[in-house]
Amino acid sequence: MRRDTFLKSLAALAATGALPAAWAQAGANLKMLIPANPGGGWDTTGRALGKAMLDAKQAGTVTYDNKGGAAGALGLAPFLAGAKGDPNQLMVMGAVMLGGLITSKSPLNLMQATPLARLTTEYNVFVLPANSPFKTMADVVAQLKKDPGSVKWGGGSRGATEHIAAAMIAREAGVDPAKINYVAFRGGGEATAAILGGNVTVGGSGMSEFAEYIKSGKMKAVAVTSGQRLASEKDIPTLKEQGINVEIGNWRGVFGGPGITPAQRKGLIDALVATTKSASWQEALKKNDWTPAVMTGDEFSKFVDSEFASLRAIMAKSGMIS
């Protein structure tokens, strides 16, 4: 068989999904849209995923494009427009994007893009600046009851899980959630700087973003949003054990471009699943205290739809939306 005929045959097989996903994706020049500024959870996830895909030989090259703001909506818009039919474009996303789209009543339709896989889940941790006059979450709640506006909650975009958690804490404390003073930042780096500088009363984010500052004593962790204490951070109490009936997790996943073919979707999903089994990704899970939560394809699509409904109900109950 002539070489050019052989190569055309291989290309045809790859297009139909008859070739292993690893082969089909190995030469791909992937572009990873990270709809957040550098330094936050999405940025860390996207870059860790890209590195793992390279290490696992599921991609030839990976480039990153940070477009932060509006809980991911500023990045979602160009992704929906520019990634149509392109199997070499991926977008990191998660619960924060859903919350942001709900609070902003955005006209954007996330599900126009192609759901590929949920990767991880992570619980939020609330921290105080090292020089804070408060010592515990009980101190924060007492001040919240006294003067809701005097407590500045710092975190990600409006609708982020830490924003929802703050509203839920207020509700549990008998405070109107609409009165909380939530300061939204465009990225984890900005939120971290505000906490370290004492510009907010209490900050919330994923454990991976604050871990080094907690260990160094620059931040004091006062609560996690998990149902039980985290295995890696057993000294940090849950909200529930402090009498605040709030539990909420933050998951992260990956979407493909709108209009890619079923075979292209399968190839990307297979590549992502293979990546999650790699040593590089396992190392990232451990380093960032992420809980693996792989879910793919149609099951992931149904999960996202369910999460939209669940978050909308929680936010309505907490007074964040009408």
Protein Blocks (a to p, Z undefined) as FASTA:
>chain_A
ZZklmmmmmmmmmmnopacfklmmmmpccddddfbdehiaklmmmmmmmmmmmmnopafb
dcddddeeehhmmmmmmmmmmmgoiakbccdddfklmmmmmmnopabdfklpccfbdfbd
cdddddddfklcbfbfklmmmmmmmmmmlpccddddehiaklmmmmmmmmmnopafklpc
cdddfbfklmmmmmmnopafbdcddfklmmmmmmnopaccfbdfbfbdcfklmmbccfkl
nopacdddddddddddehiafklmmmmmmmmmmmmmpmklmmmmmmnopacdddehjllm
mmmmmmmmmmmmmmmmnopaZZ
